[in-house]
Amino acid sequence: MAKTQRWRRRSPAPETAVDATVDPVEDEAEDGTTLTDPEPPEPDEKTAEDRAPARPRGRLRLTDRVPVLLLQAAHPRQAVLTAAFVGLAAALSGRATREVVVVVATVLVGQAILGWHNDLTDRARDARHDTPGKPIAQDRLDPGTAWFALTCAVLLVVPLSITSGVTAGGVYLLSLVVGLLGNVALRQGLLSWLPWALSFGLLPAYLSYGGWGGEFRGDAPHPVMTLLFALLGVGVHFLRALWGLVPDHEDGWTYLPLKLGLRLGATRLLVLSGVYTAVVLALIAFAGTYTGLAR
């Protein structure tokens, strides 16, 4: 039997853009009612928590923790090398083990004080020159935290110094004060080496007068050792200044290592400073063997 086909009458009106967007569904429901498009849902209002910036999740990296940042700002390499050198000198001079431990701890804390004070003093300069390894200038370490650590270290270094004797402790504290003054005075001119020479030149007196107990008082240091330690401080100053010649020159500083660096070049100055420091260390070892630390 032939199958009949119903033809649907097409509307003469052209299809509009609105009609084109409607899904091709039947115009009328089975019950004859007209179907209408559902109203679009209103977007949910964002809460304050949704508008707030996302907070980083997880633990802080080890390098961003406060103890690590304080250690970095304390100039740890210089502190460890200086404390190890002074401790070795104390051991070779015949001091007891407990006295050597106190000497190393005292110098280590003192060097940390100098490092924190230096970074706090140079905070603006380090930030302007984008100096690497300066967490205070990079706003990774709060200056108030550094000042608090420095204050605690000062309260610690005083009894540590006096443990070697009042005279020896007073000498070391004087050396520390000279170093702190060197962070704010004379550092920009030709006499920048003077605080370093004075600070290191007082170390033989700290060792020779020192012993165990606040009432202990040893002998005066040998003048040759005092001179050699002062010369060593000048060498350390040159080695430390080499890494900041460019920003210091941009700031108009005129200290001695910068003057020589402009004439000789940084590489030659590094070699000469290293050789000079090595020669002074050899002379200290020779003088310590034949003359001793004290008279």
C-alpha positions as CSV (number, residue, x, y, z in Angstrom):
1,M,0.0,0.0,0.0
2,A,1.3,3.4,-0.9
3,K,2.4,5.6,2.1
4,T,0.9,9.1,2.1
5,Q,3.2,12.0,3.2
6,R,1.9,15.1,5.1
7,W,3.3,18.4,4.0
8,R,3.7,21.2,6.5
9,R,3.0,24.6,5.4
10,R,6.1,26.9,5.6
11,S,5.8,30.4,7.0
12,P,6.5,33.1,4.5
13,A,8.3,35.3,7.1
14,P,12.1,34.9,7.0
15,E,13.8,33.4,10.1
16,T,15.1,36.1,12.4
17,A,18.3,36.0,14.3
18,V,16.4,35.4,17.5
19,D,14.6,32.4,16.0
20,A,18.0,31.1,14.7
21,T,19.3,30.9,18.2
22,V,16.4,28.9,19.5
23,D,16.9,25.2,19.6
24,P,14.8,23.3,17.0
25,V,12.1,22.1,19.3
26,E,8.4,21.8,18.7
27,D,6.5,25.1,18.8
28,E,3.7,23.7,20.8
29,A,3.4,21.2,23.5
30,E,1.2,18.2,23.2
31,D,-1.5,20.0,25.2
32,G,-1.5,23.0,22.9
33,T,0.3,25.4,25.2
34,T,3.1,27.5,23.8
35,L,6.6,26.8,25.1
36,T,8.7,29.8,26.1
37,D,12.5,30.1,26.6
38,P,13.5,29.9,30.3
39,E,14.9,33.1,31.8
40,P,18.7,33.0,32.2
41,P,19.8,32.5,35.8
42,E,21.1,35.5,37.5
43,P,24.8,35.3,38.4
44,D,25.6,34.7,42.0
45,E,26.9,37.7,43.9
46,K,30.6,37.3,44.9
47,T,31.2,37.3,48.6
48,A,34.1,39.1,50.2
49,E,36.1,36.0,50.4
50,D,35.7,35.5,46.6
51,R,36.8,39.0,45.9
52,A,39.8,38.7,48.2
53,P,43.1,37.8,46.5
54,A,44.1,34.2,46.7
55,R,46.5,33.5,49.6
56,P,49.5,31.3,48.9
57,R,49.0,27.9,50.4
58,G,51.6,25.5,51.8
59,R,54.5,26.1,54.1
60,L,57.2,28.7,53.6
61,R,60.3,27.7,51.8
62,L,63.3,27.1,54.0
63,T,65.1,30.2,52.6
64,D,62.1,32.4,53.6
65,R,62.0,31.4,57.2
66,V,63.1,34.1,59.7
67,P,66.0,32.1,61.3
68,V,67.5,31.5,57.8
69,L,67.0,35.1,56.8
70,L,68.7,36.3,60.0
71,L,71.6,34.0,59.3
72,Q,72.0,35.3,55.8
73,A,71.9,38.9,57.1
74,A,74.6,38.2,59.6
75,H,77.3,37.8,57.0
76,P,77.9,34.2,58.0
77,R,81.0,33.5,56.0
78,Q,82.9,36.4,57.4
79,A,81.6,35.6,60.9
80,V,82.6,31.9,60.7
81,L,86.0,32.6,59.2
82,T,86.9,35.3,61.8
83,A,85.7,33.2,64.7
84,A,87.6,30.1,63.5
85,F,90.8,32.2,63.0
86,V,90.6,33.7,66.5
87,G,89.7,30.4,68.1
88,L,92.7,28.8,66.3
89,A,94.9,31.5,67.6
90,A,93.6,30.9,71.2
91,A,94.2,27.2,70.9
92,L,97.7,27.6,69.6
93,S,98.5,30.0,72.4
94,G,97.8,27.2,74.9
95,R,94.3,28.1,76.1
96,A,92.1,25.3,77.5
97,T,89.4,23.8,75.4
98,R,86.6,25.5,77.4
99,E,88.3,28.9,77.0
100,V,88.6,28.3,73.2
101,V,84.9,27.5,73.0
102,V,84.1,30.7,74.8
103,V,86.4,32.7,72.5
104,V,84.8,31.2,69.4
105,A,81.3,31.9,70.7
106,T,82.1,35.4,71.6
107,V,83.6,36.3,68.3
108,L,80.8,34.6,66.4
109,V,78.2,36.6,68.2
110,G,80.2,39.8,67.8
111,Q,80.5,39.2,64.0
112,A,76.8,38.6,63.8
113,I,76.1,41.9,65.5
114,L,78.4,43.7,63.0
115,G,76.7,41.9,60.0
116,W,73.2,42.8,61.1
117,H,74.2,46.4,61.9
118,N,75.8,46.7,58.5
119,D,72.8,45.5,56.6
120,L,70.5,47.7,58.6
121,T,72.7,50.7,57.9
122,D,72.9,50.0,54.2
123,R,69.3,49.0,53.7
124,A,68.5,51.9,51.4
125,R,71.7,51.6,49.4
126,D,71.3,47.8,49.0
127,A,67.7,48.2,47.8
128,R,68.7,50.9,45.3
129,H,71.5,48.8,43.8
130,D,69.5,45.6,44.1
131,T,72.4,43.9,46.0
132,P,71.9,40.1,46.1
133,G,71.9,38.3,49.4
134,K,70.4,41.2,51.4
135,P,67.1,40.0,52.9
136,I,66.5,43.3,54.8
137,A,66.8,45.4,51.7
138,Q,64.7,43.0,49.7
139,D,61.9,43.3,52.4
140,R,62.1,39.6,53.1
141,L,63.2,40.3,56.6
142,D,61.6,42.9,58.7
143,P,64.1,45.5,60.1
144,G,62.4,45.3,63.5
145,T,63.2,41.6,63.6
146,A,66.8,42.3,62.8
147,W,67.0,45.0,65.4
148,F,65.5,42.7,68.0
149,A,68.0,40.0,67.1
150,L,70.9,42.5,67.3
151,T,69.7,43.6,70.8
152,C,69.5,40.1,72.0
153,A,73.0,39.4,70.6
154,V,74.4,42.5,72.4
155,L,72.9,41.2,75.7
156,L,74.6,37.9,75.0
157,V,78.0,39.1,73.9
158,V,78.6,41.1,77.1
159,P,78.6,38.2,79.5
160,L,80.4,36.0,77.0
161,S,83.2,38.5,76.8
162,I,83.5,38.9,80.5
163,T,83.8,35.2,80.9
164,S,87.3,35.5,79.6
165,G,88.1,38.2,82.2
166,V,87.0,41.7,82.8
167,T,90.1,43.2,81.1
168,A,89.9,40.8,78.1
169,G,86.1,41.3,77.8
170,G,86.4,45.0,77.9
171,V,89.0,44.9,75.1
172,Y,86.8,42.8,72.9
173,L,83.8,45.0,73.5
174,L,85.9,48.0,72.6
175,S,86.9,46.2,69.4
176,L,83.2,45.6,68.7
177,V,82.3,49.2,69.2
178,V,85.1,50.3,66.8
179,G,83.6,47.9,64.2
180,L,80.1,49.3,64.7
181,L,81.5,52.9,64.3
182,G,83.2,51.7,61.1
183,N,79.8,50.9,59.6
184,V,78.7,54.5,59.8
185,A,81.9,56.6,59.9
186,L,85.1,56.8,57.8
187,R,83.9,54.1,55.4
188,Q,83.5,56.4,52.4
189,G,86.9,58.1,52.5
190,L,90.5,57.3,52.4
191,L,90.6,56.3,56.1
192,S,88.1,53.5,55.6
193,W,90.8,51.0,56.6
194,L,91.4,52.6,60.0
195,P,88.4,51.0,61.9
196,W,89.4,47.6,60.5
197,A,93.0,48.0,61.6
198,L,91.9,49.1,65.1
199,S,89.3,46.4,65.5
200,F,91.6,43.6,64.4
201,G,94.5,45.1,66.3
202,L,92.7,44.7,69.6
203,L,92.2,41.0,69.1
204,P,95.7,40.0,70.4
205,A,95.0,41.9,73.6
206,Y,91.7,40.1,74.0
207,L,93.5,36.7,73.7
208,S,96.5,37.5,75.8
209,Y,94.6,39.1,78.7
210,G,91.9,36.4,78.6
211,G,91.6,33.2,80.6
212,W,88.7,31.7,82.6
213,G,86.6,33.7,85.0
214,G,85.9,37.4,85.3
215,E,88.8,38.1,87.7
216,F,91.4,36.5,85.4
217,R,94.0,38.9,83.9
218,G,96.8,37.7,81.7
219,D,99.8,39.5,80.2
220,A,99.9,42.3,77.6
221,P,100.1,41.3,74.0
222,H,103.3,41.4,72.0
223,P,103.6,44.6,69.9
224,V,104.5,42.6,66.8
225,M,101.3,40.5,67.1
226,T,99.3,43.7,67.6
227,L,100.8,45.2,64.4
228,L,100.3,42.1,62.4
229,F,96.7,41.7,63.4
230,A,96.1,45.3,62.5
231,L,97.6,44.7,59.0
232,L,95.4,41.6,58.7
233,G,92.4,43.8,59.3
234,V,93.4,46.1,56.4
235,G,93.7,43.0,54.1
236,V,90.2,41.8,55.2
237,H,88.9,45.3,54.5
238,F,90.3,45.2,50.9
239,L,88.9,41.7,50.3
240,R,85.4,42.7,51.6
241,A,85.3,45.9,49.6
242,L,86.0,44.3,46.3
243,W,82.5,43.0,45.9
244,G,81.0,46.5,46.2
245,L,83.3,48.6,44.1
246,V,80.8,49.3,41.4
247,P,77.8,50.5,43.5
248,D,80.2,52.4,45.8
249,H,81.7,54.2,42.8
250,E,78.2,55.0,41.6
251,D,77.5,56.6,45.0
252,G,80.6,58.7,44.8
253,W,82.6,57.0,47.5
254,T,86.4,57.6,47.5
255,Y,87.8,55.0,49.9
256,L,91.2,53.5,49.4
257,P,90.3,50.1,47.9
258,L,88.1,51.9,45.3
259,K,90.9,54.3,44.4
260,L,93.3,51.4,43.8
261,G,90.6,49.4,42.0
262,L,90.1,52.2,39.5
263,R,93.9,52.3,38.8
264,L,94.7,48.6,38.8
265,G,91.5,46.9,37.9
266,A,89.3,44.7,40.1
267,T,91.1,41.5,39.1
268,R,94.6,42.7,39.9
269,L,93.4,44.2,43.2
270,L,91.8,40.9,44.1
271,V,95.1,39.1,43.5
272,L,97.2,41.6,45.3
273,S,94.8,41.7,48.3
274,G,94.8,37.9,48.5
275,V,98.6,37.7,48.3
276,Y,98.9,40.5,50.9
277,T,96.5,38.7,53.3
278,A,98.2,35.4,52.9
279,V,101.6,36.9,53.6
280,V,100.3,38.6,56.8
281,L,98.8,35.3,57.9
282,A,102.2,33.6,57.4
283,L,103.9,36.3,59.4
284,I,101.4,35.9,62.2
285,A,102.1,32.2,62.3
286,F,105.9,32.8,62.3
287,A,105.7,35.5,65.0
288,G,103.4,33.3,67.1
289,T,105.9,30.5,66.9
290,Y,109.0,32.5,67.9
291,T,107.6,35.4,70.0
292,G,104.3,34.1,71.2
293,L,101.0,36.0,71.6
294,A,101.9,37.8,74.8
295,R,105.1,39.3,76.1
